[in-house]
Amino acid sequence: MRKRLIFAVMAAVAITSTVPVSAQDEDATKPYVYAIYYECDVTQQELADEIIELAYKPSYDAAVEAGTIDSWGWLAHHTGPEWRRLVYHSAPDMTSLLASLESVNAGVDETYPEMTRALGGICSSHVDYVWRHITGSRKGSLAEDRGTAAMSVYFECEMSGEERADEIVEEVMKPIYDRYVASGELASWGWMEHIIGGEYRRIATMTAKDYPSALAARTAIGGELRENHPEEMNEFRTICGSHQDALWEVVFEKP
């Protein structure tokens, strides 16, 4: 599964390389995120956290410090779908994203082979996604502080209307979300597009100091959008009519 995904990403890299320089400059502030969503044995998932801390965290931290990647994180399931753990890392382009994935994993496999095998036994199933940042509070950089309580909303969207959905997020939703970040009710928010992966086409993220704050902000923002922008919200729901919510605990993250 991983090899098939790598071939698909390499094809996407080739396509990206043909984009005019001006368009590439415009996209320079839209980093890519490689996310691996794991299904794990719930009786041993805390052991998986320990393996990540001992074997993987030093390598990922070193990659951030060296500038190979912008950021990385290991998140634990709180509420939502079958995924129990999530590891992600971000980079400014897909070439760097893919190269860092290979180098970190190769180094850990060589140094801690027993731990990597144990992790594979605990979290034996996974799905890979590559996302690209479109807009959000962090102005294209994922290497900024976030809250420890994270919420993700995974959308299934009509591909023919995705660009319009992005416009609604940018023009209608962004000012409201930014206001909640400025007030401290949210720590961050973001909107990313599907590049490679499963059925979800867009992901909305937000973080806060705790889950009650995140949920309260989401409820208040939703009410404001429905009251003040009913037409745009109806249009958005027509395009992205199905979604899955997830609450995550940020276990490790750098920076």
Secondary structure as GFF3:
##gff-version 3
##sequence-region A 1 255
A	DSSP	alpha_helix	2	16	.	.	.	ID=ss1
A	DSSP	alpha_helix	21	26	.	.	.	ID=ss2
A	DSSP	three_ten_helix	27	29	.	.	.	ID=ss3
A	DSSP	beta_strand	32	39	.	.	.	ID=ss4
A	DSSP	alpha_helix	45	51	.	.	.	ID=ss5
A	DSSP	pi_helix	52	56	.	.	.	ID=ss6
A	DSSP	alpha_helix	57	66	.	.	.	ID=ss7
A	DSSP	beta_strand	71	79	.	.	.	ID=ss8
A	DSSP	beta_strand	85	91	.	.	.	ID=ss9
A	DSSP	alpha_helix	94	111	.	.	.	ID=ss10
A	DSSP	alpha_helix	113	122	.	.	.	ID=ss11
A	DSSP	beta_strand	125	136	.	.	.	ID=ss12
A	DSSP	beta_strand	149	156	.	.	.	ID=ss13
A	DSSP	three_ten_helix	159	161	.	.	.	ID=ss14
A	DSSP	alpha_helix	162	168	.	.	.	ID=ss15
A	DSSP	pi_helix	169	173	.	.	.	ID=ss16
A	DSSP	alpha_helix	174	183	.	.	.	ID=ss17
A	DSSP	beta_strand	188	196	.	.	.	ID=ss18
A	DSSP	beta_strand	202	208	.	.	.	ID=ss19
A	DSSP	alpha_helix	211	228	.	.	.	ID=ss20
A	DSSP	alpha_helix	230	239	.	.	.	ID=ss21
A	DSSP	beta_strand	242	254	.	.	.	ID=ss22
###
